[in-house]
Amino acid sequence: EARTRVLKFTTGSDRWPCQPREFSFVIEPMDGGDETLPRAMTCGNMLQLPRYSGREALRDRLLQACDWGLDMQGL
């Protein structure tokens, strides 16, 4: 379920494309730490991640951003 949420947050779609060779998914670093939420740019299938102190902070902030991003789509 978490993978689907992250894919939707990052690409705008909850499914991996049928032709993955033509699909790019980019993860880039960004400024910030454990208190900073990641950013996604669906037009470029890009996920920007702050420099978290560990996996738990990464997971918590990424899922929080996914939840908030999905909530915003209903506006």
Predicted model as a PDB file, atoms N, CA, C, CB and O in Angstrom, pLDDT in the B-factor column:
MODEL        1                                                                  
ATOM      1  N   GLU A   1       0.821  -1.190   0.000  1.00 83.00           N  
ATOM      2  CA  GLU A   1       0.000   0.000   0.000  1.00 83.00           C  
ATOM      3  C   GLU A   1       0.870   1.261   0.000  1.00 83.00           C  
ATOM      4  CB  GLU A   1      -0.937  -0.006   1.207  1.00 83.00           C  
ATOM      5  O   GLU A   1       0.554   2.225  -0.696  1.00 83.00           O  
ATOM      6  N   ALA A   2       1.948   1.263   0.763  1.00 88.00           N  
ATOM      7  CA  ALA A   2       2.810   2.448   0.838  1.00 88.00           C  
ATOM      8  C   ALA A   2       3.455   2.737  -0.520  1.00 88.00           C  
ATOM      9  CB  ALA A   2       3.902   2.254   1.915  1.00 88.00           C  
ATOM     10  O   ALA A   2       3.592   3.898  -0.905  1.00 88.00           O  
ATOM     11  N   ARG A   3       3.846   1.698  -1.240  1.00 88.00           N  
ATOM     12  CA  ARG A   3       4.439   1.911  -2.565  1.00 88.00           C  
ATOM     13  C   ARG A   3       3.463   2.579  -3.508  1.00 88.00           C  
ATOM     14  CB  ARG A   3       4.905   0.589  -3.160  1.00 88.00           C  
ATOM     15  O   ARG A   3       3.836   3.471  -4.270  1.00 88.00           O  
ATOM     16  N   THR A   4       2.217   2.153  -3.458  1.00 90.00           N  
ATOM     17  CA  THR A   4       1.189   2.754  -4.309  1.00 90.00           C  
ATOM     18  C   THR A   4       1.000   4.222  -3.962  1.00 90.00           C  
ATOM     19  CB  THR A   4      -0.141   1.999  -4.166  1.00 90.00           C  
ATOM     20  O   THR A   4       0.856   5.054  -4.859  1.00 90.00           O  
ATOM     21  N   ARG A   5       0.997   4.552  -2.684  1.00 90.00           N  
ATOM     22  CA  ARG A   5       0.829   5.937  -2.242  1.00 90.00           C  
ATOM     23  C   ARG A   5       1.999   6.809  -2.702  1.00 90.00           C  
ATOM     24  CB  ARG A   5       0.698   5.996  -0.713  1.00 90.00           C  
ATOM     25  O   ARG A   5       1.798   7.934  -3.161  1.00 90.00           O  
ATOM     26  N   VAL A   6       3.211   6.287  -2.577  1.00 91.00           N  
ATOM     27  CA  VAL A   6       4.393   7.054  -2.998  1.00 91.00           C  
ATOM     28  C   VAL A   6       4.387   7.238  -4.511  1.00 91.00           C  
ATOM     29  CB  VAL A   6       5.697   6.346  -2.550  1.00 91.00           C  
ATOM     30  O   VAL A   6       4.709   8.321  -5.000  1.00 91.00           O  
ATOM     31  N   LEU A   7       4.027   6.202  -5.255  1.00 90.00           N  
ATOM     32  CA  LEU A   7       3.969   6.318  -6.713  1.00 90.00           C  
ATOM     33  C   LEU A   7       2.929   7.355  -7.124  1.00 90.00           C  
ATOM     34  CB  LEU A   7       3.645   4.954  -7.355  1.00 90.00           C  
ATOM     35  O   LEU A   7       3.185   8.161  -8.018  1.00 90.00           O  
ATOM     36  N   LYS A   8       1.770   7.346  -6.491  1.00 91.00           N  
ATOM     37  CA  LYS A   8       0.719   8.325  -6.785  1.00 91.00           C  
ATOM     38  C   LYS A   8       1.185   9.738  -6.433  1.00 91.00           C  
ATOM     39  CB  LYS A   8      -0.573   7.981  -6.010  1.00 91.00           C  
ATOM     40  O   LYS A   8       0.938  10.676  -7.191  1.00 91.00           O  
ATOM     41  N   PHE A   9       1.848   9.897  -5.305  1.00 91.00           N  
ATOM     42  CA  PHE A   9       2.359  11.196  -4.874  1.00 91.00           C  
ATOM     43  C   PHE A   9       3.392  11.733  -5.863  1.00 91.00           C  
ATOM     44  CB  PHE A   9       2.974  11.089  -3.472  1.00 91.00           C  
ATOM     45  O   PHE A   9       3.419  12.930  -6.149  1.00 91.00           O  
ATOM     46  N   THR A  10       4.231  10.854  -6.378  1.00 91.00           N  
ATOM     47  CA  THR A  10       5.349  11.272  -7.215  1.00 91.00           C  
ATOM     48  C   THR A  10       4.988  11.413  -8.691  1.00 91.00           C  
ATOM     49  CB  THR A  10       6.469  10.295  -7.072  1.00 91.00           C  
ATOM     50  O   THR A  10       5.484  12.312  -9.371  1.00 91.00           O  
ATOM     51  N   THR A  11       4.130  10.530  -9.185  1.00 91.00           N  
ATOM     52  CA  THR A  11       3.843  10.516 -10.622  1.00 91.00           C  
ATOM     53  C   THR A  11       2.420  10.945 -10.976  1.00 91.00           C  
ATOM     54  CB  THR A  11       4.087   9.143 -11.164  1.00 91.00           C  
ATOM     55  O   THR A  11       2.147  11.283 -12.128  1.00 91.00           O  
ATOM     56  N   GLY A  12       1.522  10.936 -10.010  1.00 90.00           N  
ATOM     57  CA  GLY A  12       0.132  11.228 -10.284  1.00 90.00           C  
ATOM     58  C   GLY A  12      -0.673   9.989 -10.634  1.00 90.00           C  
ATOM     59  O   GLY A  12      -1.889  10.070 -10.807  1.00 90.00           O  
ATOM     60  N   SER A  13      -0.012   8.847 -10.741  1.00 89.00           N  
ATOM     61  CA  SER A  13      -0.680   7.587 -11.056  1.00 89.00           C  
ATOM     62  C   SER A  13      -0.324   6.546 -10.003  1.00 89.00           C  
ATOM     63  CB  SER A  13      -0.288   7.090 -12.472  1.00 89.00           C  
ATOM     64  O   SER A  13       0.800   6.523  -9.502  1.00 89.00           O  
ATOM     65  N   ASP A  14      -1.277   5.692  -9.672  1.00 87.00           N  
ATOM     66  CA  ASP A  14      -0.993   4.661  -8.671  1.00 87.00           C  
ATOM     67  C   ASP A  14      -0.559   3.341  -9.311  1.00 87.00           C  
ATOM     68  CB  ASP A  14      -2.220   4.429  -7.798  1.00 87.00           C  
ATOM     69  O   ASP A  14      -0.462   2.320  -8.629  1.00 87.00           O  
ATOM     70  N   ARG A  15      -0.300   3.362 -10.611  1.00 86.00           N  
ATOM     71  CA  ARG A  15       0.137   2.154 -11.321  1.00 86.00           C  
ATOM     72  C   ARG A  15       1.450   2.398 -12.048  1.00 86.00           C  
ATOM     73  CB  ARG A  15      -0.936   1.694 -12.319  1.00 86.00           C  
ATOM     74  O   ARG A  15       1.693   3.477 -12.588  1.00 86.00           O  
ATOM     75  N   TRP A  16       2.284   1.375 -12.048  1.00 84.00           N  
ATOM     76  CA  TRP A  16       3.525   1.422 -12.812  1.00 84.00           C  
ATOM     77  C   TRP A  16       3.151   1.320 -14.290  1.00 84.00           C  
ATOM     78  CB  TRP A  16       4.517   0.267 -12.384  1.00 84.00           C  
ATOM     79  O   TRP A  16       2.234   0.568 -14.623  1.00 84.00           O  
ATOM     80  N   PRO A  17       3.810   2.035 -15.180  1.00 82.00           N  
ATOM     81  CA  PRO A  17       3.416   2.031 -16.589  1.00 82.00           C  
ATOM     82  C   PRO A  17       3.592   0.659 -17.264  1.00 82.00           C  
ATOM     83  CB  PRO A  17       4.222   3.069 -17.339  1.00 82.00           C  
ATOM     84  O   PRO A  17       4.425  -0.152 -16.858  1.00 82.00           O  
ATOM     85  N   CYS A  18       2.793   0.434 -18.289  1.00 83.00           N  
ATOM     86  CA  CYS A  18       2.861  -0.830 -19.043  1.00 83.00           C  
ATOM     87  C   CYS A  18       4.179  -0.965 -19.789  1.00 83.00           C  
ATOM     88  CB  CYS A  18       1.697  -0.926 -20.034  1.00 83.00           C  
ATOM     89  O   CYS A  18       4.672  -2.075 -19.992  1.00 83.00           O  
ATOM     90  N   GLN A  19       4.750   0.163 -20.199  1.00 83.00           N  
ATOM     91  CA  GLN A  19       6.016   0.158 -20.924  1.00 83.00           C  
ATOM     92  C   GLN A  19       7.078   0.871 -20.075  1.00 83.00           C  
ATOM     93  CB  GLN A  19       5.863   0.844 -22.324  1.00 83.00           C  
ATOM     94  O   GLN A  19       7.367   2.047 -20.296  1.00 83.00           O  
ATOM     95  N   PRO A  20       7.652   0.155 -19.109  1.00 80.00           N  
ATOM     96  CA  PRO A  20       8.569   0.806 -18.163  1.00 80.00           C  
ATOM     97  C   PRO A  20       9.861   1.319 -18.794  1.00 80.00           C  
ATOM     98  CB  PRO A  20       8.913  -0.151 -17.069  1.00 80.00           C  
ATOM     99  O   PRO A  20      10.518   2.175 -18.201  1.00 80.00           O  
ATOM    100  N   ARG A  21      10.244   0.840 -19.948  1.00 85.00           N  
ATOM    101  CA  ARG A  21      11.486   1.329 -20.578  1.00 85.00           C  
ATOM    102  C   ARG A  21      11.361   2.781 -21.011  1.00 85.00           C  
ATOM    103  CB  ARG A  21      11.849   0.463 -21.789  1.00 85.00           C  
ATOM    104  O   ARG A  21      12.366   3.482 -21.134  1.00 85.00           O  
ATOM    105  N   GLU A  22      10.145   3.233 -21.240  1.00 83.00           N  
ATOM    106  CA  GLU A  22       9.904   4.609 -21.654  1.00 83.00           C  
ATOM    107  C   GLU A  22       9.588   5.517 -20.461  1.00 83.00           C  
ATOM    108  CB  GLU A  22       8.762   4.656 -22.662  1.00 83.00           C  
ATOM    109  O   GLU A  22       9.242   6.685 -20.640  1.00 83.00           O  
ATOM    110  N   PHE A  23       9.705   4.984 -19.261  1.00 86.00           N  
ATOM    111  CA  PHE A  23       9.332   5.694 -18.044  1.00 86.00           C  
ATOM    112  C   PHE A  23      10.575   6.011 -17.231  1.00 86.00           C  
ATOM    113  CB  PHE A  23       8.337   4.867 -17.209  1.00 86.00           C  
ATOM    114  O   PHE A  23      11.438   5.155 -17.038  1.00 86.00           O  
ATOM    115  N   SER A  24      10.660   7.247 -16.755  1.00 89.00           N  
ATOM    116  CA  SER A  24      11.768   7.595 -15.863  1.00 89.00           C  
ATOM    117  C   SER A  24      11.207   8.029 -14.516  1.00 89.00           C  
ATOM    118  CB  SER A  24      12.653   8.720 -16.479  1.00 89.00           C  
ATOM    119  O   SER A  24      10.164   8.679 -14.437  1.00 89.00           O  
ATOM    120  N   PHE A  25      11.907   7.663 -13.480  1.00 89.00           N  
ATOM    121  CA  PHE A  25      11.542   7.999 -12.105  1.00 89.00           C  
ATOM    122  C   PHE A  25      12.809   8.508 -11.455  1.00 89.00           C  
ATOM    123  CB  PHE A  25      10.930   6.760 -11.320  1.00 89.00           C  
ATOM    124  O   PHE A  25      13.789   7.771 -11.342  1.00 89.00           O  
ATOM    125  N   VAL A  26      12.802   9.760 -11.027  1.00 93.00           N  
ATOM    126  CA  VAL A  26      14.012  10.410 -10.538  1.00 93.00           C  
ATOM    127  C   VAL A  26      13.876  10.735  -9.057  1.00 93.00           C  
ATOM    128  CB  VAL A  26      14.305  11.687 -11.343  1.00 93.00           C  
ATOM    129  O   VAL A  26      12.856  11.268  -8.619  1.00 93.00           O  
ATOM    130  N   ILE A  27      14.908  10.411  -8.294  1.00 95.00           N  
ATOM    131  CA  ILE A  27      14.985  10.804  -6.882  1.00 95.00           C  
ATOM    132  C   ILE A  27      16.208  11.710  -6.738  1.00 95.00           C  
ATOM    133  CB  ILE A  27      15.080   9.536  -5.919  1.00 95.00           C  
ATOM    134  O   ILE A  27      17.321  11.339  -7.110  1.00 95.00           O  
ATOM    135  N   GLU A  28      15.980  12.900  -6.192  1.00 96.00           N  
ATOM    136  CA  GLU A  28      17.055  13.879  -6.023  1.00 96.00           C  
ATOM    137  C   GLU A  28      17.114  14.344  -4.573  1.00 96.00           C  
ATOM    138  CB  GLU A  28      16.853  15.087  -6.967  1.00 96.00           C  
ATOM    139  O   GLU A  28      16.103  14.335  -3.871  1.00 96.00           O  
ATOM    140  N   PRO A  29      18.299  14.749  -4.126  1.00 97.00           N  
ATOM    141  CA  PRO A  29      18.408  15.333  -2.779  1.00 97.00           C  
ATOM    142  C   PRO A  29      17.910  16.776  -2.785  1.00 97.00           C  
ATOM    143  CB  PRO A  29      19.875  15.275  -2.271  1.00 97.00           C  
ATOM    144  O   PRO A  29      17.907  17.444  -3.819  1.00 97.00           O  
ATOM    145  N   MET A  30      17.495  17.235  -1.626  1.00 96.00           N  
ATOM    146  CA  MET A  30      17.121  18.642  -1.448  1.00 96.00           C  
ATOM    147  C   MET A  30      17.565  19.096  -0.062  1.00 96.00           C  
ATOM    148  CB  MET A  30      15.579  18.848  -1.634  1.00 96.00           C  
ATOM    149  O   MET A  30      17.914  18.275   0.786  1.00 96.00           O  
ATOM    150  N   ASP A  31      17.549  20.381   0.157  1.00 96.00           N  
ATOM    151  CA  ASP A  31      17.921  20.921   1.457  1.00 96.00           C  
ATOM    152  C   ASP A  31      16.875  20.546   2.502  1.00 96.00           C  
ATOM    153  CB  ASP A  31      18.085  22.448   1.384  1.00 96.00           C  
ATOM    154  O   ASP A  31      15.698  20.375   2.182  1.00 96.00           O  
ATOM    155  N   GLY A  32      17.311  20.422   3.743  1.00 96.00           N  
ATOM    156  CA  GLY A  32      16.406  20.156   4.847  1.00 96.00           C  
ATOM    157  C   GLY A  32      16.818  18.924   5.623  1.00 96.00           C  
ATOM    158  O   GLY A  32      17.712  18.177   5.225  1.00 96.00           O  
ATOM    159  N   GLY A  33      16.141  18.736   6.736  1.00 96.00           N  
ATOM    160  CA  GLY A  33      16.437  17.609   7.616  1.00 96.00           C  
ATOM    161  C   GLY A  33      15.170  16.880   8.004  1.00 96.00           C  
ATOM    162  O   GLY A  33      14.195  16.862   7.253  1.00 96.00           O  
ATOM    163  N   ASP A  34      15.190  16.278   9.186  1.00 97.00           N  
ATOM    164  CA  ASP A  34      14.099  15.424   9.639  1.00 97.00           C  
ATOM    165  C   ASP A  34      12.747  16.148   9.722  1.00 97.00           C  
ATOM    166  CB  ASP A  34      14.444  14.852  10.985  1.00 97.00           C  
ATOM    167  O   ASP A  34      11.705  15.497   9.645  1.00 97.00           O  
ATOM    168  N   GLU A  35      12.742  17.448   9.873  1.00 95.00           N  
ATOM    169  CA  GLU A  35      11.489  18.189   9.999  1.00 95.00           C  
ATOM    170  C   GLU A  35      10.897  18.587   8.644  1.00 95.00           C  
ATOM    171  CB  GLU A  35      11.711  19.428  10.837  1.00 95.00           C  
ATOM    172  O   GLU A  35       9.767  19.073   8.584  1.00 95.00           O  
ATOM    173  N   THR A  36      11.642  18.387   7.568  1.00 95.00           N  
ATOM    174  CA  THR A  36      11.237  18.821   6.234  1.00 95.00           C  
ATOM    175  C   THR A  36      10.507  17.715   5.480  1.00 95.00           C  
ATOM    176  CB  THR A  36      12.451  19.276   5.439  1.00 95.00           C  
ATOM    177  O   THR A  36      10.935  16.561   5.487  1.00 95.00           O  
ATOM    178  N   LEU A  37       9.409  18.075   4.834  1.00 95.00           N  
ATOM    179  CA  LEU A  37       8.680  17.112   4.006  1.00 95.00           C  
ATOM    180  C   LEU A  37       9.314  17.020   2.620  1.00 95.00           C  
ATOM    181  CB  LEU A  37       7.192  17.510   3.890  1.00 95.00           C  
ATOM    182  O   LEU A  37       9.850  18.011   2.123  1.00 95.00           O  
ATOM    183  N   PRO A  38       9.262  15.861   1.997  1.00 95.00           N  
ATOM    184  CA  PRO A  38       9.757  15.739   0.630  1.00 95.00           C  
ATOM    185  C   PRO A  38       8.832  16.463  -0.344  1.00 95.00           C  
ATOM    186  CB  PRO A  38       9.891  14.260   0.237  1.00 95.00           C  
ATOM    187  O   PRO A  38       7.697  16.803  -0.010  1.00 95.00           O  
ATOM    188  N   ARG A  39       9.342  16.693  -1.558  1.00 94.00           N  
ATOM    189  CA  ARG A  39       8.548  17.328  -2.608  1.00 94.00           C  
ATOM    190  C   ARG A  39       8.466  16.390  -3.798  1.00 94.00           C  
ATOM    191  CB  ARG A  39       9.154  18.696  -3.025  1.00 94.00           C  
ATOM    192  O   ARG A  39       9.378  15.604  -4.054  1.00 94.00           O  
ATOM    193  N   ALA A  40       7.367  16.485  -4.513  1.00 92.00           N  
ATOM    194  CA  ALA A  40       7.197  15.690  -5.720  1.00 92.00           C  
ATOM    195  C   ALA A  40       6.809  16.606  -6.871  1.00 92.00           C  
ATOM    196  CB  ALA A  40       6.133  14.586  -5.513  1.00 92.00           C  
ATOM    197  O   ALA A  40       6.088  17.588  -6.695  1.00 92.00           O  
ATOM    198  N   MET A  41       7.302  16.262  -8.041  1.00 92.00           N  
ATOM    199  CA  MET A  41       6.946  16.980  -9.259  1.00 92.00           C  
ATOM    200  C   MET A  41       6.423  15.951 -10.248  1.00 92.00           C  
ATOM    201  CB  MET A  41       8.170  17.779  -9.849  1.00 92.00           C  
ATOM    202  O   MET A  41       7.190  15.267 -10.926  1.00 92.00           O  
ATOM    203  N   THR A  42       5.095  15.857 -10.314  1.00 89.00           N  
ATOM    204  CA  THR A  42       4.477  14.801 -11.113  1.00 89.00           C  
ATOM    205  C   THR A  42       4.758  14.952 -12.607  1.00 89.00           C  
ATOM    206  CB  THR A  42       2.985  14.787 -10.876  1.00 89.00           C  
ATOM    207  O   THR A  42       4.777  13.955 -13.328  1.00 89.00           O  
ATOM    208  N   CYS A  43       4.973  16.165 -13.080  1.00 89.00           N  
ATOM    209  CA  CYS A  43       5.226  16.350 -14.512  1.00 89.00           C  
ATOM    210  C   CYS A  43       6.551  15.713 -14.929  1.00 89.00           C  
ATOM    211  CB  CYS A  43       5.231  17.845 -14.863  1.00 89.00           C  
ATOM    212  O   CYS A  43       6.718  15.331 -16.087  1.00 89.00           O  
ATOM    213  N   GLY A  44       7.489  15.598 -13.995  1.00 91.00           N  
ATOM    214  CA  GLY A  44       8.783  14.994 -14.300  1.00 91.00           C  
ATOM    215  C   GLY A  44       9.031  13.689 -13.578  1.00 91.00           C  
ATOM    216  O   GLY A  44      10.138  13.153 -13.627  1.00 91.00           O  
ATOM    217  N   ASN A  45       8.003  13.164 -12.900  1.00 92.00           N  
ATOM    218  CA  ASN A  45       8.146  11.926 -12.119  1.00 92.00           C  
ATOM    219  C   ASN A  45       9.342  12.016 -11.182  1.00 92.00           C  
ATOM    220  CB  ASN A  45       8.297  10.708 -13.054  1.00 92.00           C  
ATOM    221  O   ASN A  45      10.164  11.103 -11.109  1.00 92.00           O  
ATOM    222  N   MET A  46       9.422  13.134 -10.468  1.00 93.00           N  
ATOM    223  CA  MET A  46      10.572  13.413  -9.618  1.00 93.00           C  
ATOM    224  C   MET A  46      10.178  13.491  -8.153  1.00 93.00           C  
ATOM    225  CB  MET A  46      11.238  14.706 -10.044  1.00 93.00           C  
ATOM    226  O   MET A  46       9.166  14.093  -7.796  1.00 93.00           O  
ATOM    227  N   LEU A  47      10.986  12.878  -7.325  1.00 95.00           N  
ATOM    228  CA  LEU A  47      10.828  12.937  -5.873  1.00 95.00           C  
ATOM    229  C   LEU A  47      12.090  13.559  -5.298  1.00 95.00           C  
ATOM    230  CB  LEU A  47      10.564  11.512  -5.258  1.00 95.00           C  
ATOM    231  O   LEU A  47      13.196  13.073  -5.535  1.00 95.00           O  
ATOM    232  N   GLN A  48      11.920  14.631  -4.546  1.00 95.00           N  
ATOM    233  CA  GLN A  48      13.053  15.286  -3.903  1.00 95.00           C  
ATOM    234  C   GLN A  48      12.991  14.983  -2.416  1.00 95.00           C  
ATOM    235  CB  GLN A  48      13.050  16.827  -4.166  1.00 95.00           C  
ATOM    236  O   GLN A  48      11.980  15.224  -1.757  1.00 95.00           O  
ATOM    237  N   LEU A  49      14.086  14.454  -1.905  1.00 96.00           N  
ATOM    238  CA  LEU A  49      14.152  14.036  -0.503  1.00 96.00           C  
ATOM    239  C   LEU A  49      15.192  14.839   0.274  1.00 96.00           C  
ATOM    240  CB  LEU A  49      14.473  12.543  -0.410  1.00 96.00           C  
ATOM    241  O   LEU A  49      16.335  14.972  -0.166  1.00 96.00           O  
ATOM    242  N   PRO A  50      14.793  15.379   1.438  1.00 96.00           N  
ATOM    243  CA  PRO A  50      15.768  16.008   2.322  1.00 96.00           C  
ATOM    244  C   PRO A  50      16.746  14.953   2.849  1.00 96.00           C  
ATOM    245  CB  PRO A  50      15.057  16.731   3.498  1.00 96.00           C  
ATOM    246  O   PRO A  50      16.543  13.754   2.659  1.00 96.00           O  
ATOM    247  N   ARG A  51      17.776  15.405   3.494  1.00 97.00           N  
ATOM    248  CA  ARG A  51      18.784  14.490   4.050  1.00 97.00           C  
ATOM    249  C   ARG A  51      18.338  14.070   5.460  1.00 97.00           C  
ATOM    250  CB  ARG A  51      20.213  15.171   4.089  1.00 97.00           C  
ATOM    251  O   ARG A  51      18.693  14.694   6.459  1.00 97.00           O  
ATOM    252  N   TYR A  52      17.554  13.000   5.500  1.00 97.00           N  
ATOM    253  CA  TYR A  52      17.028  12.503   6.765  1.00 97.00           C  
ATOM    254  C   TYR A  52      18.095  11.760   7.548  1.00 97.00           C  
ATOM    255  CB  TYR A  52      15.830  11.595   6.523  1.00 97.00           C  
ATOM    256  O   TYR A  52      19.066  11.258   6.982  1.00 97.00           O  
ATOM    257  N   SER A  53      17.900  11.697   8.868  1.00 97.00           N  
ATOM    258  CA  SER A  53      18.875  11.052   9.741  1.00 97.00           C  
ATOM    259  C   SER A  53      18.790   9.528   9.688  1.00 97.00           C  
ATOM    260  CB  SER A  53      18.678  11.524  11.164  1.00 97.00           C  
ATOM    261  O   SER A  53      19.725   8.840  10.099  1.00 97.00           O  
ATOM    262  N   GLY A  54      17.673   8.996   9.184  1.00 97.00           N  
ATOM    263  CA  GLY A  54      17.537   7.546   9.110  1.00 97.00           C  
ATOM    264  C   GLY A  54      16.268   7.130   8.393  1.00 97.00           C  
ATOM    265  O   GLY A  54      15.483   7.961   7.936  1.00 97.00           O  
ATOM    266  N   ARG A  55      16.088   5.819   8.308  1.00 96.00           N  
ATOM    267  CA  ARG A  55      14.940   5.258   7.593  1.00 96.00           C  
ATOM    268  C   ARG A  55      13.598   5.630   8.212  1.00 96.00           C  
ATOM    269  CB  ARG A  55      15.062   3.765   7.540  1.00 96.00           C  
ATOM    270  O   ARG A  55      12.625   5.879   7.500  1.00 96.00           O  
ATOM    271  N   GLU A  56      13.552   5.665   9.536  1.00 97.00           N  
ATOM    272  CA  GLU A  56      12.286   5.968  10.201  1.00 97.00           C  
ATOM    273  C   GLU A  56      11.814   7.381   9.874  1.00 97.00           C  
ATOM    274  CB  GLU A  56      12.428   5.800  11.714  1.00 97.00           C  
ATOM    275  O   GLU A  56      10.635   7.590   9.591  1.00 97.00           O  
ATOM    276  N   ALA A  57      12.716   8.340   9.910  1.00 97.00           N  
ATOM    277  CA  ALA A  57      12.360   9.719   9.565  1.00 97.00           C  
ATOM    278  C   ALA A  57      11.939   9.803   8.099  1.00 97.00           C  
ATOM    279  CB  ALA A  57      13.548  10.676   9.840  1.00 97.00           C  
ATOM    280  O   ALA A  57      10.967  10.485   7.776  1.00 97.00           O  
ATOM    281  N   LEU A  58      12.647   9.128   7.224  1.00 96.00           N  
ATOM    282  CA  LEU A  58      12.290   9.098   5.806  1.00 96.00           C  
ATOM    283  C   LEU A  58      10.885   8.540   5.615  1.00 96.00           C  
ATOM    284  CB  LEU A  58      13.305   8.263   5.012  1.00 96.00           C  
ATOM    285  O   LEU A  58      10.059   9.141   4.929  1.00 96.00           O  
ATOM    286  N   ARG A  59      10.624   7.402   6.218  1.00 95.00           N  
ATOM    287  CA  ARG A  59       9.314   6.751   6.073  1.00 95.00           C  
ATOM    288  C   ARG A  59       8.198   7.648   6.615  1.00 95.00           C  
ATOM    289  CB  ARG A  59       9.304   5.389   6.806  1.00 95.00           C  
ATOM    290  O   ARG A  59       7.183   7.848   5.947  1.00 95.00           O  
ATOM    291  N   ASP A  60       8.383   8.181   7.810  1.00 96.00           N  
ATOM    292  CA  ASP A  60       7.350   9.005   8.432  1.00 96.00           C  
ATOM    293  C   ASP A  60       7.037  10.248   7.601  1.00 96.00           C  
ATOM    294  CB  ASP A  60       7.782   9.414   9.832  1.00 96.00           C  
ATOM    295  O   ASP A  60       5.868  10.551   7.361  1.00 96.00           O  
ATOM    296  N   ARG A  61       8.056  10.960   7.167  1.00 96.00           N  
ATOM    297  CA  ARG A  61       7.840  12.201   6.413  1.00 96.00           C  
ATOM    298  C   ARG A  61       7.291  11.915   5.014  1.00 96.00           C  
ATOM    299  CB  ARG A  61       9.151  12.996   6.308  1.00 96.00           C  
ATOM    300  O   ARG A  61       6.452  12.666   4.517  1.00 96.00           O  
ATOM    301  N   LEU A  62       7.751  10.852   4.384  1.00 95.00           N  
ATOM    302  CA  LEU A  62       7.263  10.529   3.049  1.00 95.00           C  
ATOM    303  C   LEU A  62       5.783  10.139   3.088  1.00 95.00           C  
ATOM    304  CB  LEU A  62       8.096   9.393   2.438  1.00 95.00           C  
ATOM    305  O   LEU A  62       5.001  10.575   2.243  1.00 95.00           O  
ATOM    306  N   LEU A  63       5.407   9.327   4.059  1.00 94.00           N  
ATOM    307  CA  LEU A  63       4.000   8.948   4.177  1.00 94.00           C  
ATOM    308  C   LEU A  63       3.130  10.145   4.571  1.00 94.00           C  
ATOM    309  CB  LEU A  63       3.840   7.823   5.203  1.00 94.00           C  
ATOM    310  O   LEU A  63       1.989  10.256   4.123  1.00 94.00           O  
ATOM    311  N   GLN A  64       3.662  11.034   5.403  1.00 94.00           N  
ATOM    312  CA  GLN A  64       2.931  12.247   5.761  1.00 94.00           C  
ATOM    313  C   GLN A  64       2.711  13.114   4.517  1.00 94.00           C  
ATOM    314  CB  GLN A  64       3.694  13.044   6.850  1.00 94.00           C  
ATOM    315  O   GLN A  64       1.609  13.619   4.301  1.00 94.00           O  
ATOM    316  N   ALA A  65       3.733  13.283   3.715  1.00 94.00           N  
ATOM    317  CA  ALA A  65       3.609  14.075   2.481  1.00 94.00           C  
ATOM    318  C   ALA A  65       2.616  13.430   1.522  1.00 94.00           C  
ATOM    319  CB  ALA A  65       4.982  14.229   1.794  1.00 94.00           C  
ATOM    320  O   ALA A  65       1.833  14.126   0.875  1.00 94.00           O  
ATOM    321  N   CYS A  66       2.645  12.112   1.430  1.00 92.00           N  
ATOM    322  CA  CYS A  66       1.686  11.402   0.568  1.00 92.00           C  
ATOM    323  C   CYS A  66       0.269  11.637   1.051  1.00 92.00           C  
ATOM    324  CB  CYS A  66       1.990   9.891   0.535  1.00 92.00           C  
ATOM    325  O   CYS A  66      -0.617  11.928   0.248  1.00 92.00           O  
ATOM    326  N   ASP A  67       0.040  11.517   2.346  1.00 90.00           N  
ATOM    327  CA  ASP A  67      -1.296  11.740   2.908  1.00 90.00           C  
ATOM    328  C   ASP A  67      -1.771  13.160   2.636  1.00 90.00           C  
ATOM    329  CB  ASP A  67      -1.298  11.467   4.417  1.00 90.00           C  
ATOM    330  O   ASP A  67      -2.901  13.365   2.195  1.00 90.00           O  
ATOM    331  N   TRP A  68      -0.922  14.129   2.895  1.00 88.00           N  
ATOM    332  CA  TRP A  68      -1.304  15.520   2.685  1.00 88.00           C  
ATOM    333  C   TRP A  68      -1.507  15.805   1.208  1.00 88.00           C  
ATOM    334  CB  TRP A  68      -0.250  16.460   3.263  1.00 88.00           C  
ATOM    335  O   TRP A  68      -2.431  16.530   0.840  1.00 88.00           O  
ATOM    336  N   GLY A  69      -0.656  15.247   0.358  1.00 76.00           N  
ATOM    337  CA  GLY A  69      -0.792  15.459  -1.089  1.00 76.00           C  
ATOM    338  C   GLY A  69      -2.075  14.862  -1.622  1.00 76.00           C  
ATOM    339  O   GLY A  69      -2.744  15.477  -2.452  1.00 76.00           O  
ATOM    340  N   LEU A  70      -2.431  13.678  -1.161  1.00 60.00           N  
ATOM    341  CA  LEU A  70      -3.659  13.053  -1.614  1.00 60.00           C  
ATOM    342  C   LEU A  70      -4.873  13.801  -1.100  1.00 60.00           C  
ATOM    343  CB  LEU A  70      -3.711  11.605  -1.173  1.00 60.00           C  
ATOM    344  O   LEU A  70      -5.889  13.878  -1.790  1.00 60.00           O  
ATOM    345  N   ASP A  71      -4.782  14.358   0.109  1.00 55.00           N  
ATOM    346  CA  ASP A  71      -5.875  15.157   0.643  1.00 55.00           C  
ATOM    347  C   ASP A  71      -6.086  16.422  -0.196  1.00 55.00           C  
ATOM    348  CB  ASP A  71      -5.597  15.527   2.108  1.00 55.00           C  
ATOM    349  O   ASP A  71      -7.223  16.860  -0.374  1.00 55.00           O  
ATOM    350  N   MET A  72      -5.021  17.002  -0.704  1.00 49.00           N  
ATOM    351  CA  MET A  72      -5.100  18.228  -1.494  1.00 49.00           C  
ATOM    352  C   MET A  72      -5.790  17.998  -2.837  1.00 49.00           C  
ATOM    353  CB  MET A  72      -3.707  18.793  -1.719  1.00 49.00           C  
ATOM    354  O   MET A  72      -6.354  18.933  -3.406  1.00 49.00           O  
ATOM    355  N   GLN A  73      -5.753  16.776  -3.349  1.00 49.00           N  
ATOM    356  CA  GLN A  73      -6.369  16.507  -4.646  1.00 49.00           C  
ATOM    357  C   GLN A  73      -7.880  16.648  -4.593  1.00 49.00           C  
ATOM    358  CB  GLN A  73      -6.000  15.115  -5.124  1.00 49.00           C  
ATOM    359  O   GLN A  73      -8.521  16.867  -5.620  1.00 49.00           O  
ATOM    360  N   GLY A  74      -8.445  16.526  -3.417  1.00 45.00           N  
ATOM    361  CA  GLY A  74      -9.893  16.644  -3.283  1.00 45.00           C  
ATOM    362  C   GLY A  74     -10.398  18.079  -3.252  1.00 45.00           C  
ATOM    363  O   GLY A  74     -11.606  18.307  -3.311  1.00 45.00           O  
ATOM    364  N   LEU A  75      -9.506  19.036  -3.162  1.00 40.00           N  
ATOM    365  CA  LEU A  75      -9.913  20.452  -3.075  1.00 40.00           C  
ATOM    366  C   LEU A  75     -10.369  20.987  -4.408  1.00 40.00           C  
ATOM    367  CB  LEU A  75      -8.771  21.307  -2.555  1.00 40.00           C  
ATOM    368  O   LEU A  75     -10.743  22.155  -4.509  1.00 40.00           O  
TER     369      LEU A  75                                                      
ENDMDL                                                                          
END                                                                             
